[in-house]
């Protein structure tokens, strides 16, 4: 069996990019075996095939895993694994009905975004607000440690860009779903 590993980082907001990456890998003859560690993707050589990969973020589904996985299996989706809260599924494109996705509409995709927000983004907003911002001001005005203030400022800027991207994507789904 021929295998390979690749390191790829996708933020919690880039699940669509991750799906496209996994599909392209399968089309080039590498099917996903698992994602592990810190963004380490393991692939196995296979016949090149157009296979659609979908990710879902649903901690409630994981609480009732057998029913959750069976629901997708009934629609032809192969369950692969769970990784950092996301469940990975795949299905050959030839078995798809049009632009089929695990989400039946934008409203269900919006619900997933709400789950991601509640479980992942909101804790980061709290962490940034109550840890990073005060540290930035302490370093800048109290300790006059400008190097540390720059470091905290960079962290605040990175997290702020993540939050802004999430809210823009969320707003886009909200508009598409008519909400």
Secondary structure, DSSP 8 states (H G I E B T S, - for coil): --EEEEE----TT-HHHHHHHHHHHHHTTEEEEEEETTTEEEEEE-----EEEEEEE-HHHHHTHHHHHHHHHTTT-EEEEEETTEEEEEEEGGG--SS--SSSSHHHHHHHHHHHIIIIIHHHHHHIIIIIHHHHHIIIIIS--HHHHHHHHHHHHHHHHHHHHHHHHHHHHHHHTT-
